[in-house]
């Protein structure tokens, strides 16, 4: 089981918005979820890290439900 964090910068007319997307998954090479992005927007997306997790029950449940956490 893995935890991947992406740092996302969204450039708009009002300025730059920063967000962090945390994703729990079973793959080694995660793909960025397309549901987050909107059409006609410019994003700067950077993978902060992709780390293998110790197997714990609560993280395993988050992984099964494909939980995303956006801050």
Phi and psi restraints in degrees (range 20) as a CNS / XPLOR table:
assign (resid 1 and name C) (resid 2 and name N)
       (resid 2 and name CA) (resid 2 and name C) 1.0 -128.6 20.0 2
assign (resid 2 and name N) (resid 2 and name CA)
       (resid 2 and name C) (resid 3 and name N) 1.0 156.5 20.0 2
assign (resid 2 and name C) (resid 3 and name N)
       (resid 3 and name CA) (resid 3 and name C) 1.0 -124.0 20.0 2
assign (resid 3 and name N) (resid 3 and name CA)
       (resid 3 and name C) (resid 4 and name N) 1.0 126.7 20.0 2
assign (resid 3 and name C) (resid 4 and name N)
       (resid 4 and name CA) (resid 4 and name C) 1.0 -122.8 20.0 2
assign (resid 4 and name N) (resid 4 and name CA)
       (resid 4 and name C) (resid 5 and name N) 1.0 137.2 20.0 2
assign (resid 4 and name C) (resid 5 and name N)
       (resid 5 and name CA) (resid 5 and name C) 1.0 -122.7 20.0 2
assign (resid 5 and name N) (resid 5 and name CA)
       (resid 5 and name C) (resid 6 and name N) 1.0 128.7 20.0 2
assign (resid 5 and name C) (resid 6 and name N)
       (resid 6 and name CA) (resid 6 and name C) 1.0 -110.6 20.0 2
assign (resid 6 and name N) (resid 6 and name CA)
       (resid 6 and name C) (resid 7 and name N) 1.0 141.0 20.0 2
assign (resid 6 and name C) (resid 7 and name N)
       (resid 7 and name CA) (resid 7 and name C) 1.0 -101.3 20.0 2
assign (resid 7 and name N) (resid 7 and name CA)
       (resid 7 and name C) (resid 8 and name N) 1.0 125.0 20.0 2
assign (resid 7 and name C) (resid 8 and name N)
       (resid 8 and name CA) (resid 8 and name C) 1.0 -121.1 20.0 2
assign (resid 8 and name N) (resid 8 and name CA)
       (resid 8 and name C) (resid 9 and name N) 1.0 129.3 20.0 2
assign (resid 8 and name C) (resid 9 and name N)
       (resid 9 and name CA) (resid 9 and name C) 1.0 -116.4 20.0 2
assign (resid 9 and name N) (resid 9 and name CA)
       (resid 9 and name C) (resid 10 and name N) 1.0 126.6 20.0 2
assign (resid 9 and name C) (resid 10 and name N)
       (resid 10 and name CA) (resid 10 and name C) 1.0 -110.7 20.0 2
assign (resid 10 and name N) (resid 10 and name CA)
       (resid 10 and name C) (resid 11 and name N) 1.0 117.8 20.0 2
assign (resid 10 and name C) (resid 11 and name N)
       (resid 11 and name CA) (resid 11 and name C) 1.0 -94.6 20.0 2
assign (resid 11 and name N) (resid 11 and name CA)
       (resid 11 and name C) (resid 12 and name N) 1.0 120.3 20.0 2
assign (resid 11 and name C) (resid 12 and name N)
       (resid 12 and name CA) (resid 12 and name C) 1.0 -126.6 20.0 2
assign (resid 12 and name N) (resid 12 and name CA)
       (resid 12 and name C) (resid 13 and name N) 1.0 -179.7 20.0 2
assign (resid 12 and name C) (resid 13 and name N)
       (resid 13 and name CA) (resid 13 and name C) 1.0 -66.2 20.0 2
assign (resid 13 and name N) (resid 13 and name CA)
       (resid 13 and name C) (resid 14 and name N) 1.0 -29.9 20.0 2
assign (resid 13 and name C) (resid 14 and name N)
       (resid 14 and name CA) (resid 14 and name C) 1.0 -81.0 20.0 2
assign (resid 14 and name N) (resid 14 and name CA)
       (resid 14 and name C) (resid 15 and name N) 1.0 -13.8 20.0 2
assign (resid 14 and name C) (resid 15 and name N)
       (resid 15 and name CA) (resid 15 and name C) 1.0 139.8 20.0 2
assign (resid 15 and name N) (resid 15 and name CA)
       (resid 15 and name C) (resid 16 and name N) 1.0 -163.3 20.0 2
assign (resid 15 and name C) (resid 16 and name N)
       (resid 16 and name CA) (resid 16 and name C) 1.0 -105.8 20.0 2
assign (resid 16 and name N) (resid 16 and name CA)
       (resid 16 and name C) (resid 17 and name N) 1.0 130.4 20.0 2
assign (resid 16 and name C) (resid 17 and name N)
       (resid 17 and name CA) (resid 17 and name C) 1.0 -107.3 20.0 2
assign (resid 17 and name N) (resid 17 and name CA)
       (resid 17 and name C) (resid 18 and name N) 1.0 131.0 20.0 2
assign (resid 17 and name C) (resid 18 and name N)
       (resid 18 and name CA) (resid 18 and name C) 1.0 -108.1 20.0 2
assign (resid 18 and name N) (resid 18 and name CA)
       (resid 18 and name C) (resid 19 and name N) 1.0 140.7 20.0 2
assign (resid 18 and name C) (resid 19 and name N)
       (resid 19 and name CA) (resid 19 and name C) 1.0 -142.3 20.0 2
assign (resid 19 and name N) (resid 19 and name CA)
       (resid 19 and name C) (resid 20 and name N) 1.0 160.8 20.0 2
assign (resid 19 and name C) (resid 20 and name N)
       (resid 20 and name CA) (resid 20 and name C) 1.0 -127.7 20.0 2
assign (resid 20 and name N) (resid 20 and name CA)
       (resid 20 and name C) (resid 21 and name N) 1.0 127.8 20.0 2
assign (resid 20 and name C) (resid 21 and name N)
       (resid 21 and name CA) (resid 21 and name C) 1.0 -111.9 20.0 2
assign (resid 21 and name N) (resid 21 and name CA)
       (resid 21 and name C) (resid 22 and name N) 1.0 122.3 20.0 2
assign (resid 21 and name C) (resid 22 and name N)
       (resid 22 and name CA) (resid 22 and name C) 1.0 -108.7 20.0 2
assign (resid 22 and name N) (resid 22 and name CA)
       (resid 22 and name C) (resid 23 and name N) 1.0 132.3 20.0 2
assign (resid 22 and name C) (resid 23 and name N)
       (resid 23 and name CA) (resid 23 and name C) 1.0 -134.6 20.0 2
assign (resid 23 and name N) (resid 23 and name CA)
       (resid 23 and name C) (resid 24 and name N) 1.0 128.8 20.0 2
assign (resid 23 and name C) (resid 24 and name N)
       (resid 24 and name CA) (resid 24 and name C) 1.0 -102.0 20.0 2
assign (resid 24 and name N) (resid 24 and name CA)
       (resid 24 and name C) (resid 25 and name N) 1.0 131.7 20.0 2
assign (resid 24 and name C) (resid 25 and name N)
       (resid 25 and name CA) (resid 25 and name C) 1.0 -156.1 20.0 2
assign (resid 25 and name N) (resid 25 and name CA)
       (resid 25 and name C) (resid 26 and name N) 1.0 174.3 20.0 2
assign (resid 25 and name C) (resid 26 and name N)
       (resid 26 and name CA) (resid 26 and name C) 1.0 -103.8 20.0 2
assign (resid 26 and name N) (resid 26 and name CA)
       (resid 26 and name C) (resid 27 and name N) 1.0 -8.4 20.0 2
assign (resid 26 and name C) (resid 27 and name N)
       (resid 27 and name CA) (resid 27 and name C) 1.0 -91.1 20.0 2
assign (resid 27 and name N) (resid 27 and name CA)
       (resid 27 and name C) (resid 28 and name N) 1.0 154.7 20.0 2
assign (resid 27 and name C) (resid 28 and name N)
       (resid 28 and name CA) (resid 28 and name C) 1.0 -81.2 20.0 2
assign (resid 28 and name N) (resid 28 and name CA)
       (resid 28 and name C) (resid 29 and name N) 1.0 -31.7 20.0 2
assign (resid 28 and name C) (resid 29 and name N)
       (resid 29 and name CA) (resid 29 and name C) 1.0 -113.8 20.0 2
assign (resid 29 and name N) (resid 29 and name CA)
       (resid 29 and name C) (resid 30 and name N) 1.0 85.6 20.0 2
assign (resid 29 and name C) (resid 30 and name N)
       (resid 30 and name CA) (resid 30 and name C) 1.0 -72.3 20.0 2
assign (resid 30 and name N) (resid 30 and name CA)
       (resid 30 and name C) (resid 31 and name N) 1.0 152.2 20.0 2
assign (resid 30 and name C) (resid 31 and name N)
       (resid 31 and name CA) (resid 31 and name C) 1.0 -110.4 20.0 2
assign (resid 31 and name N) (resid 31 and name CA)
       (resid 31 and name C) (resid 32 and name N) 1.0 142.6 20.0 2
assign (resid 31 and name C) (resid 32 and name N)
       (resid 32 and name CA) (resid 32 and name C) 1.0 -69.2 20.0 2
assign (resid 32 and name N) (resid 32 and name CA)
       (resid 32 and name C) (resid 33 and name N) 1.0 134.2 20.0 2
assign (resid 32 and name C) (resid 33 and name N)
       (resid 33 and name CA) (resid 33 and name C) 1.0 -70.4 20.0 2
assign (resid 33 and name N) (resid 33 and name CA)
       (resid 33 and name C) (resid 34 and name N) 1.0 130.2 20.0 2
assign (resid 33 and name C) (resid 34 and name N)
       (resid 34 and name CA) (resid 34 and name C) 1.0 -78.8 20.0 2
assign (resid 34 and name N) (resid 34 and name CA)
       (resid 34 and name C) (resid 35 and name N) 1.0 -17.1 20.0 2
assign (resid 34 and name C) (resid 35 and name N)
       (resid 35 and name CA) (resid 35 and name C) 1.0 -65.2 20.0 2
assign (resid 35 and name N) (resid 35 and name CA)
       (resid 35 and name C) (resid 36 and name N) 1.0 -21.7 20.0 2
assign (resid 35 and name C) (resid 36 and name N)
       (resid 36 and name CA) (resid 36 and name C) 1.0 -72.1 20.0 2
assign (resid 36 and name N) (resid 36 and name CA)
       (resid 36 and name C) (resid 37 and name N) 1.0 -30.8 20.0 2
assign (resid 36 and name C) (resid 37 and name N)
       (resid 37 and name CA) (resid 37 and name C) 1.0 -88.5 20.0 2
assign (resid 37 and name N) (resid 37 and name CA)
       (resid 37 and name C) (resid 38 and name N) 1.0 146.4 20.0 2
assign (resid 37 and name C) (resid 38 and name N)
       (resid 38 and name CA) (resid 38 and name C) 1.0 -108.5 20.0 2
assign (resid 38 and name N) (resid 38 and name CA)
       (resid 38 and name C) (resid 39 and name N) 1.0 158.4 20.0 2
assign (resid 38 and name C) (resid 39 and name N)
       (resid 39 and name CA) (resid 39 and name C) 1.0 -72.1 20.0 2
assign (resid 39 and name N) (resid 39 and name CA)
       (resid 39 and name C) (resid 40 and name N) 1.0 152.3 20.0 2
assign (resid 39 and name C) (resid 40 and name N)
       (resid 40 and name CA) (resid 40 and name C) 1.0 58.6 20.0 2
assign (resid 40 and name N) (resid 40 and name CA)
       (resid 40 and name C) (resid 41 and name N) 1.0 35.7 20.0 2
assign (resid 40 and name C) (resid 41 and name N)
       (resid 41 and name CA) (resid 41 and name C) 1.0 -122.6 20.0 2
assign (resid 41 and name N) (resid 41 and name CA)
       (resid 41 and name C) (resid 42 and name N) 1.0 151.9 20.0 2
assign (resid 41 and name C) (resid 42 and name N)
       (resid 42 and name CA) (resid 42 and name C) 1.0 -108.8 20.0 2
assign (resid 42 and name N) (resid 42 and name CA)
       (resid 42 and name C) (resid 43 and name N) 1.0 123.8 20.0 2
assign (resid 42 and name C) (resid 43 and name N)
       (resid 43 and name CA) (resid 43 and name C) 1.0 -120.4 20.0 2
assign (resid 43 and name N) (resid 43 and name CA)
       (resid 43 and name C) (resid 44 and name N) 1.0 146.0 20.0 2
assign (resid 43 and name C) (resid 44 and name N)
       (resid 44 and name CA) (resid 44 and name C) 1.0 -113.4 20.0 2
assign (resid 44 and name N) (resid 44 and name CA)
       (resid 44 and name C) (resid 45 and name N) 1.0 113.9 20.0 2
assign (resid 44 and name C) (resid 45 and name N)
       (resid 45 and name CA) (resid 45 and name C) 1.0 -116.8 20.0 2
assign (resid 45 and name N) (resid 45 and name CA)
       (resid 45 and name C) (resid 46 and name N) 1.0 128.4 20.0 2
assign (resid 45 and name C) (resid 46 and name N)
       (resid 46 and name CA) (resid 46 and name C) 1.0 -133.4 20.0 2
assign (resid 46 and name N) (resid 46 and name CA)
       (resid 46 and name C) (resid 47 and name N) 1.0 130.8 20.0 2
assign (resid 46 and name C) (resid 47 and name N)
       (resid 47 and name CA) (resid 47 and name C) 1.0 -78.5 20.0 2
assign (resid 47 and name N) (resid 47 and name CA)
       (resid 47 and name C) (resid 48 and name N) 1.0 118.4 20.0 2
assign (resid 47 and name C) (resid 48 and name N)
       (resid 48 and name CA) (resid 48 and name C) 1.0 -75.8 20.0 2
assign (resid 48 and name N) (resid 48 and name CA)
       (resid 48 and name C) (resid 49 and name N) 1.0 -52.1 20.0 2
assign (resid 48 and name C) (resid 49 and name N)
       (resid 49 and name CA) (resid 49 and name C) 1.0 -161.8 20.0 2
assign (resid 49 and name N) (resid 49 and name CA)
       (resid 49 and name C) (resid 50 and name N) 1.0 160.1 20.0 2
assign (resid 49 and name C) (resid 50 and name N)
       (resid 50 and name CA) (resid 50 and name C) 1.0 -133.2 20.0 2
assign (resid 50 and name N) (resid 50 and name CA)
       (resid 50 and name C) (resid 51 and name N) 1.0 109.9 20.0 2
assign (resid 50 and name C) (resid 51 and name N)
       (resid 51 and name CA) (resid 51 and name C) 1.0 -127.5 20.0 2
assign (resid 51 and name N) (resid 51 and name CA)
       (resid 51 and name C) (resid 52 and name N) 1.0 144.0 20.0 2
assign (resid 51 and name C) (resid 52 and name N)
       (resid 52 and name CA) (resid 52 and name C) 1.0 -80.2 20.0 2
assign (resid 52 and name N) (resid 52 and name CA)
       (resid 52 and name C) (resid 53 and name N) 1.0 133.9 20.0 2
assign (resid 52 and name C) (resid 53 and name N)
       (resid 53 and name CA) (resid 53 and name C) 1.0 -98.6 20.0 2
assign (resid 53 and name N) (resid 53 and name CA)
       (resid 53 and name C) (resid 54 and name N) 1.0 154.8 20.0 2
assign (resid 53 and name C) (resid 54 and name N)
       (resid 54 and name CA) (resid 54 and name C) 1.0 -71.9 20.0 2
assign (resid 54 and name N) (resid 54 and name CA)
       (resid 54 and name C) (resid 55 and name N) 1.0 140.3 20.0 2
assign (resid 54 and name C) (resid 55 and name N)
       (resid 55 and name CA) (resid 55 and name C) 1.0 -74.1 20.0 2
assign (resid 55 and name N) (resid 55 and name CA)
       (resid 55 and name C) (resid 56 and name N) 1.0 109.1 20.0 2
assign (resid 55 and name C) (resid 56 and name N)
       (resid 56 and name CA) (resid 56 and name C) 1.0 -125.6 20.0 2
assign (resid 56 and name N) (resid 56 and name CA)
       (resid 56 and name C) (resid 57 and name N) 1.0 152.6 20.0 2
assign (resid 56 and name C) (resid 57 and name N)
       (resid 57 and name CA) (resid 57 and name C) 1.0 -62.9 20.0 2
assign (resid 57 and name N) (resid 57 and name CA)
       (resid 57 and name C) (resid 58 and name N) 1.0 -45.5 20.0 2
assign (resid 57 and name C) (resid 58 and name N)
       (resid 58 and name CA) (resid 58 and name C) 1.0 -66.4 20.0 2
assign (resid 58 and name N) (resid 58 and name CA)
       (resid 58 and name C) (resid 59 and name N) 1.0 -36.3 20.0 2
assign (resid 58 and name C) (resid 59 and name N)
       (resid 59 and name CA) (resid 59 and name C) 1.0 -73.7 20.0 2
assign (resid 59 and name N) (resid 59 and name CA)
       (resid 59 and name C) (resid 60 and name N) 1.0 -35.2 20.0 2
assign (resid 59 and name C) (resid 60 and name N)
       (resid 60 and name CA) (resid 60 and name C) 1.0 -62.1 20.0 2
assign (resid 60 and name N) (resid 60 and name CA)
       (resid 60 and name C) (resid 61 and name N) 1.0 -41.1 20.0 2
assign (resid 60 and name C) (resid 61 and name N)
       (resid 61 and name CA) (resid 61 and name C) 1.0 -65.9 20.0 2
assign (resid 61 and name N) (resid 61 and name CA)
       (resid 61 and name C) (resid 62 and name N) 1.0 -41.1 20.0 2
assign (resid 61 and name C) (resid 62 and name N)
       (resid 62 and name CA) (resid 62 and name C) 1.0 -61.9 20.0 2
assign (resid 62 and name N) (resid 62 and name CA)
       (resid 62 and name C) (resid 63 and name N) 1.0 -38.0 20.0 2
assign (resid 62 and name C) (resid 63 and name N)
       (resid 63 and name CA) (resid 63 and name C) 1.0 -67.8 20.0 2
assign (resid 63 and name N) (resid 63 and name CA)
       (resid 63 and name C) (resid 64 and name N) 1.0 -41.3 20.0 2
assign (resid 63 and name C) (resid 64 and name N)
       (resid 64 and name CA) (resid 64 and name C) 1.0 -65.2 20.0 2
assign (resid 64 and name N) (resid 64 and name CA)
       (resid 64 and name C) (resid 65 and name N) 1.0 -33.9 20.0 2
assign (resid 64 and name C) (resid 65 and name N)
       (resid 65 and name CA) (resid 65 and name C) 1.0 -90.6 20.0 2
assign (resid 65 and name N) (resid 65 and name CA)
       (resid 65 and name C) (resid 66 and name N) 1.0 5.7 20.0 2
assign (resid 65 and name C) (resid 66 and name N)
       (resid 66 and name CA) (resid 66 and name C) 1.0 53.2 20.0 2
assign (resid 66 and name N) (resid 66 and name CA)
       (resid 66 and name C) (resid 67 and name N) 1.0 53.5 20.0 2
assign (resid 66 and name C) (resid 67 and name N)
       (resid 67 and name CA) (resid 67 and name C) 1.0 -73.5 20.0 2
assign (resid 67 and name N) (resid 67 and name CA)
       (resid 67 and name C) (resid 68 and name N) 1.0 135.6 20.0 2
assign (resid 67 and name C) (resid 68 and name N)
       (resid 68 and name CA) (resid 68 and name C) 1.0 -115.6 20.0 2
assign (resid 68 and name N) (resid 68 and name CA)
       (resid 68 and name C) (resid 69 and name N) 1.0 140.2 20.0 2
assign (resid 68 and name C) (resid 69 and name N)
       (resid 69 and name CA) (resid 69 and name C) 1.0 -123.4 20.0 2
assign (resid 69 and name N) (resid 69 and name CA)
       (resid 69 and name C) (resid 70 and name N) 1.0 121.1 20.0 2
assign (resid 69 and name C) (resid 70 and name N)
       (resid 70 and name CA) (resid 70 and name C) 1.0 -114.8 20.0 2
assign (resid 70 and name N) (resid 70 and name CA)
       (resid 70 and name C) (resid 71 and name N) 1.0 126.1 20.0 2
